[in-house]
Amino acid sequence: MDKVPELNEREQLILQAVVHTYITTAEPVGSRSIVKRYGLDLSPATVRNVMADLEDSGFVQQVHTSSGRVPTNQGYRYYVDYLMRVQELTLAERARIEHEFSEQLNDADEVIRRTCHLLALVSNHAGLVEAPNETDAVVRSVELMALSGARAAVLVADSYGRVRTLMATLDRPMSSAELERLRAFLNDQLRGSAVDRMHRTIEERMERFLDEQRGLAREALSLLSTVPRQRPGQLFLEGKTHLFEQPEFHDFSKARDVMILLDEEDRLLDLLRSGVSSGRGGSVVLIGVDTEGSGFEDISLVAAPYRVGQKPVGVLGVLGPKRMPYSRLTAVVDYTAGLLSRFLTRLAG
């Protein structure tokens, strides 16, 4: 965006009133409604003149000649960057969010699902959470179970409490004693290593193994070579229907475009990650034109990273129309990201 024109105190006051009123009513905002709603010591004519100046500067626009004004992308951007005060959550809202994290959940994916559901429920918009990917998980334990023939089930428990059951093919059928030795070897060598580097970890240690260990290492490499790689990150999304309850998306063509985009997980993940990477480690707000060319011009996103310890491992957010309550949703996203960070840090500790 080009350099934003400076606004004087009166212009800031009227722009803030336009944004707040439009977020609440979804109707173009007139000068008389602003004076009445906010009890301003200004005449409707004065407010009308200020709104005309804001329109000339690109902060508001008239949808129809005889209608009031609505914020433009630039108007929303100025409001978020310079006028918005992040709203404090009420005790009831905090308690509602914390309740979702009060149960003894030992699986990161289940925690992520709960978090996604919570964001949609509390915000009344769509909630999105990126799950931690393989590069952020380490092996806690490995179990082997013999199946028919030379097949075996490999159960890998990671530092997020997730247990993956993977089907693998051995070079030959193995006895229970042989499987037990291989299981013990895998646990000795892989415990604490990255889940997505299990095969590489054994390879890198091959030269240090004694003869007996080298035999087990070769069996382990053969086993792990058949294990499929996991996808780098997974997106959980809930609350799609909330979007289509908003008046902006009663237009069929807009609703169709947004519905198509919501089914494209990779694009949503890219949007989440690029948005947070442009911030300074905290929450960010993307508004319409900020995502120009991505197909998300009619929506906004409030997003924040969550961490394990000090390391960012994923992103969560709330997605809705540009006419969304940014102040409250920024508080919801920030608070939820903090709780999720603390919960996963304990889980991975």
Secondary structure, DSSP 4 states (H G I P E B T S, - for coil): -PPPPP--HHHHHHHHHHHHHHHHH-SPBPHHHHHHHHT-SS-HHHHHHHHHHHHHTTSEEESSTTS-EEE-HHHHHHIIIII--PPPPPHHHHHHHHHHTSS----HHHHHHHHHHHHHHHHSSEEEEEEP-GGG-BEEEEEEEE-STTEEEEEEEETTS-EEEEEEE-SS---HHHHHHHHHHHHHHHTTSBGGGHHHHHHHHGGG--HHHHHHHHHHHHHHTTSPPPPS-EEEEE-HHHHHTSGGGGSHHHHHHHHHHHT-HHHHHHHHHHHHHTTTSS-EEEEGGGGTTTT-TTEEEEEEEEEETTEEEEEEEEEEESSS-HHHHHHHHHHHHHHHHHHHHHHH-
